[in-house]
Amino acid sequence: MDPVRLTIAPELAGTSGSAIHWLWRQVFLALGRPWQEVPLTAPCDLAYVIAPEQAPAAHTVILATPERWAAPGSARLVEVAIADAPFVIRYADDANLPMSVERREDGCVVPRDVLFDLYWLLTGQAERHWPQDGHGFYDLTGTTWAATRLLELAPAAEIVGWLQDQLEHLGPASPRWPGGKRAALAITHDVDYPEVVRWLEPARIVARQRGNGLGPAWRVLTGQTDHWRFPQWMEFEASFGARSAFYFVARQGSLVEYARGTPDPFYDVTAPRFQDLFRTLRAGGWEVGMHASYRAYESEERFAAEKAKLEAAAGAPVLGNRHHYWHMNPADVEETLQMHGAIGLLYDTSLTHDRYLGWRRGTNIPFFPYSQRSGQEIGVLQLPVAWMDAQLMQRTDLTQPQRETLACELIDRTATHGGLFVANVHDYVFDDELYPGWLATLRAGLEHVVARGDFWIATPAAIAQHWIERYRILREASAGLTLGLPDALRR
């Protein structure tokens, strides 16, 4: 496969050079195309320049805006125009809207800096302006993001799809997913509450279901039912040909700590019951992953110790992680993302919102994040989450059919982009009597995926390994774009 010939104006190689190289690497990784940097005057497929005349022999010219790169956090979203590809987003200081692509006989000139748009989305520039609660969860009330449901549209993936269209003249690219599948799906479970507190849980059930919860509450109180449903989960998922990941918390919390603001689960992964479970899961092809404790990000040593404890209990390396309560450093998420590499994780799947459906960084395509502080690509793959069960089930304005429709719409959106759909459904919601409708939403989504027939269903670890190997092959076939590339990934 011939590489994409890319030229970048030398004026952009200053403080923004590492970020620009990182972005192009993520784009070409998503597109499945090797790359080659060429001089400005050479014939090329893509040019990222200040003015069109800098690259007279380019097929597609994208005009950069250096002033944006100088202060990326100052760009504020005011409008969404996703139908006007590639102009997905508009900022407060954009003028003369809309800006149209100038078509030429042999290509086009794009007056909008879509590469900056990708940077703005994938590095979460808008997040610095959003209020946070005590857990670090963002409140998008009154924002364009909420009003337009922009998170559900995956605007960064839209931009990548538009760039893919510009390279069709190069012929077929490397398939994104195995077996010729259009998209991928992973089921994940945060194991928060596998062993009920029998004297406490009945009150919670009644609070959720009121009078309807009296029967289930009694059965929990008397030990007739509980939350330990791992065999049922395995049987359910196997019926769809699926294997999921269960993320376990290695640090054992308590009710006292919970009341004081550290809400870690109460179970002990070193107990014989859990060690037997780990063997059963692994033998059946399920993944045992890590659910980092609420404050794990505060200490690399503590984080690494949790991983080592879970690996010892599980009898196997832990490849993936999700933070409990999605709780990374609220003031510096990238610091936590860098820590993932330091403790030896292969992937993480924590970049999402607690309350809002869709993709927090605007993409349903796996990517390696970027550290704005160090100017380096972070070498631990991020698998974006599309949907967590509570996001739909706690919305009383929706009927159950509406919840299922929304989940299926996200799946279809993922397929449109050829992306990855990651579902997060908690371990304790399997019982429909205790959590009416929660499992039904996942079932509807899986039935929709199976009916489509174009999704690769795999564990997150298998998906991450596929994506990382894909990246290695593309880098070895490429030349250039090395700024910000970790030493471990250089040839």
N, C-alpha and C positions, 0 to 999 in steps of 0.2 A: 504494500500500500504506500503510495507516494505521500510524503508529509505535506501539511499545510504550510505554505510559505508565508511568513509573517514579518512585517517590518514595523518598527516602533521608532518614533521620532526621538532623537537623542535628548531633546529638551525634557523628555519625560523620565529620564533615567536617574534623576536626582533623588530627593527624599521619597518619591512615590515609586521608584523603580522596582523595589522588592515586591510591593503590593501589586503592581501591574503584572509582573512576571508570575506571581502566585495566581492571580486571577486567570490569566491565559492558560496556565497549567490545568486549573480546575475545569475550565471550559473545554479544553481539548480532551481531558480525561472523560468528561461527560459525553463528548461527541465521539469518542473512540478513534481519534485521529492523532498520529504523531505530528510533530511540528519541526520547523526549521526557520530560524531567524535569518533574514537576508538584509542586504543594504537597502537604503531608501530607494535608490534608483533602479533596483533590480525588479523584474517581473515578480508579482506576488499575488497571493489570494486575498490577504487581509492586510490593511495598513491602519495603524493607530497613530495618528499624526495631528499636528496643530492646524494644518491647512492642506487642502487637496493637492496643491501643486508640489508638495513635498514628496508625494508618491505617485508620479505620473503613470506608472505601469501597474497599478493595483487594481484588482477586480472589485473589491469592496473597501471603501475608505470610511473609517469611523473617526470623527473629529473629537479630539480630546479637549477637555476644559481644565487647564492647569489650576485655575483659581478654585475649582471645586476640590481638587486633590489637596490644596493647601489648607483647607478648613472643612473636612468632610462632615463634621458634626453640625455645621451650621445649616446644612440643607434640610428644609422642613417640608414634609409631604403635604400637599394641599388638594391634589386631584389624582384620580385614577382613570386611565384611558386604555384599558387592556385590549380593546379591539383594534387600536391603531398601532399594531406591531411595527417596530419594536418599542414604541413610546409608551411604556407601561405606567410610568409614574411621572408626576409633575411636581416641581418644587415651588416654593413661594416666590422665588425671584426669577423663575423662568418667564421669558418675554416672547411675544409674537407667537402665541400658540394657535393652532397646532403647528409643529415643525414637521414637514414632510420629507420623505426620502427622495433624493434627486436621482432618478433613474438614468443610466447611461447605457449605451449599446452593449458594452462589455461588463456591466456591473452597476454599482450605485455609490453615492456619497450619502452617508448618514450624518446629519448635522447634530444629532444628539449623542452625548457621551454615554452610550449604553454600558460601557465597561465600568464607568464610575457608578452607574446605577446598580450594577452587580455588586460592587464593593460596598456601597451604602447599605444594601440589603444583607449581604452575607456577613458583614462585620457588625450588624446591629446598631448602626449609627442613630437610628430613631429612638432606640431604647434609653438613651441618656436623657431624653426629655419626658419620659413617662414616669408617673408616680409609682412607688412601690409600697407594699404593705410590710408587716413585720416579718413575713417569710421571704420577702424579695419578689413576690408575685407582682406583675405589672397590671395596672388599671388602665384600660384603653377606652374608658367611657368618654364619649364626646369626640373621639378622634376619627379621622378619615379611615383608619384601619378598621375600626369597628363598624362604622356606617356602611362601608362598601364590602365588608367581609373579605378584605384584601388577603388576609392570611390563607383563606381557603382557595385563592386563585393561584398561589405559588408564582408571584411575578418574576422572581429570579429564574425559575425554570422556563417561564415564557420567553425571557431574553435568550437563554441558551437555545431554545427551540428555534428562535428566529435566526440566530447565528448558524445553526445547523442548515437552515434553508439556503443561506448564502454560500454554502460550500457543497451544494449538491452537484455542481459541475465537476467535482473531483471523483465522483463515483461513490460506491458503497463504502461505509465506514465499518470499523470493527463492531460486531453486535454488542449491545450494552449488557444483555442478560443471557445466561446459558439457554440452550435448547431453542433458540429463536424466539423466546418469549418477549413480549412487548414491555412488561413491567415486572416488578417484584413485590412480594408481600412478606412481612414478618409479624408474627404474633408474639407479644411480650407480656409478662406478668410481674408486677411489683408484689413481692411476697411480704405484705405488711401485717397480716393478722390471721395466720393459719391456725392458731390455737385460741379459741375464745375465752374470755374471762367470764365464767358462767354467771357470776353474781352481778356483773356489770352489763353484759350484752343485752339482756332482755329489755332493759330500760331504753337502750339505743334503738332497738327494733320497734318498740311502741312509739318512740319519738318520731321515727321515720314513717311508720305505717298507720299510726293511731289505732283505731279499733281493729283493723285488719291484722295488726301485728300481735294480737294477744295470743293466738294459737302458736305461731312460730316462736314467740318469746318463751312460752311455757316449755316447748320442746327443747329449746336451748338450755333453759334453766335446769331441766331434768335430765340433760345429757342425751336426749334422743336424736339430736342433730347438732352439727358443729360446722366449722369452716374448713376442715381438713378434706379437701376435695381433689387432691392431686391425681388419684386414679381416674376420677371422672373427667378431669381436664384432659388427661392423656387419651382416654377412650374417645372423647368428643373430637379432639383435634385429629386423631388418627383417622376418623371417619371422613375427613376432608383431605387426607393425604398430607397433613401438616405436622410439623414439629416446632414447638415454640421455645422461648427462653424464659426461665424463671429467675428473677433477680432476688437474691437473699441478702439480708442485712447481717453482717458478721458481728456487729456490736449489739449486745443485749441491753435494751433500755428497761425502764420501769414506769409504773404509774406515777410515782413521785417525780421522776425526771420529766415525764410528759406534762405534768401540771406546772412544772417550773420552766417550760419552754423548750425542752429538748425531746421532741416526739418520736423517739426511736422505738421500733417494735420490741416486744417482750420475749421473743423466743431465743433459744440457744442452738446455734448451728452445729455445736459439737455434741449435742445429745444424740444417743443411738438412733432415735426415731428419724432424725434429719439425715444422719449418715446413711441409713438404709434408703431413705428417699433419694438421696443424691445418686446412689448406685443404680437405683431403678430408673431414674430419669436418664442418666447417661447411657445405660444399656439400651434404652429404647430410642436413642437418637435425639433426646431433648437436651437443651443447653442449660447449664447451671452458670448463671452470671451473678454479678455483684450489684447490690443496692447500697451504695455508699451511705453511711450514716449521716444524720442531719448536719453534723459539724465536721465531717471528715475533711472537708476542704480547708479547714483552719490549720492543718498540720500535715505535711507530706509524710512524716514518720507514722502518724496515726492512720492515715489513708493506706499506706503500704502495709501496715500491720493488719488492718481489716482484710485486705486482699490475701495476705499470707494465711490468715486464720481460716478464711473460707476455702482456700485451695487445699489446706490440710484436711479440712472436714470433708470436702467433696472428692478428694483424691485425684484431682486433675487441675491443670492450669485454668485460671479465670481469664477469659479474653475480653469480656465486655462488661460495661457498667452503666447504671443509671442512678443519679443522685436521688435519695429519699426527699420527697417534697420538691423535686427539681432544684434542690438547694445547693447552688454553687455560690461563690463569693458574690454577693449582690452588688458590690462596688467595682468588681473587676472579674468578670466571667472568664476572660482569657487567662488569667492567672490560674484558675482551676483547670481549664482545658489543657494548659501546659503541664500541670501536675499529672495528668493522665499518662503522659509519655514517661514521666520520671518514675512512675511505679510499674510500668510495663504493661499497660493496657493496649489492646489492639484497636478497640473502638469504644465509643461512648454514645449514649442516646438520651441526653439530658436537655438539649436545647429545644424547649417548647414552652408553651404557656399553660398555666394551671387551669384557667377558666375558658380559654378561647380555642375553638377548633382551628385546624390548619397548621401551617408551617411557620414557625417563629422567625426564621431567617429567610423566608420567601422562597424556599426551594424544597422539592421532594426528591432531589437527587443527592446521593451521598457526596460529602466533600471533606477535604482537610481544612480545618479552620486556619485563621491567620492571626498572629500576635502583632497588634499595632505597636506594642511597646518594644519588642525585640526586632521587628521587621522580618520575622521568620515564619514560614509555614509550620503549623503544629502537626506533628506526624502521627496523630491518633485520629482515625476516621470518625466523622460524625454522621450518625444515621438519624435523619430528621423524623420526628414523631408527627403523625397526622391527627391522631385522635386518641384521647383518653376517655374511658367509660364515663366518669363523672361529669365530663363537659356536656354530655347530652342528657344523662339520666337525672341530673339535678335541675334541669330546666323544666319547670312545671308548666311553662307555656306551650310545650310540645306534647303531642300525642305519641304513642309508641310507633305507629307507622311513619310519622314525620321524622322521628329519630333514626329509624332504619333507612329512610330515604336519604337523609343527610349523610349518613355513613357511606351509602352506596355512591352518592355524588362525589364524595372525596376519592373513592376508589376509581371512579371514571376519570376524574381530573388527573389522578396519578397516571393512569394509562395514557391519557392525552400527551403527557410529557415524557412517557417512557421512564417514569420514576419509581420510587420505592414507597410503599404504603406500610408504615409501622403503626400497629394498633397496640395500645396499652390497656389491658383489662386486668384489674386486680385479682389476686388469687381467691379472695373470699366471696366473690359475687356469683359463684357458679349456681348456687341454690336459688331457684326462681321464687321459692316461698320466702326466703330471707331478703332477696333483692329482686323484686319483680321487674322483668324486662331487661335487666342488665346483660344477661347472657344472650337473650333474643336478638339484641342489636348486633353483637358479634356474629351470631349465627346467620343473620340476614346478610351481613357483609361477606362472609365466607361463601354462602350460597351464590351470591352475585359474582364473586371471583371465579368460582368453579364453573358457573354458567358461561362466563366470558371465555375462559379457557386460555387466556393469553398472559397469565401471571405465573412467574416462578415463585413458588412458596418454599421458603427455606428459613433456617434459624438465622438470627442476626449475625452470629459468628461466621456462618457459611457465606453470607452476603458480603460481610466485611473482607473475608479472605479472598473472595472473587474480585472485589473492587481493588484491593491492594495489589493483587497479582496483575490485574489489568493495568494499573498505574506503572508498575515496574516494566512491563513489556513496552508500553508507550514511551516511557522515558528512555529506554535503551535504544529505541528506534528514532529518537529525536535529537535535535541539536539546538542549543540556546535555551533561553528562559531559565537561567540558573540562579538569578538573584533571589535571596530569601529561601533557597532550598536547603534543608538541613543536611549537614555533612554526611549523615548516615544514608541519605538517598542519592548522593552524588556518585556518578560513575567513576 
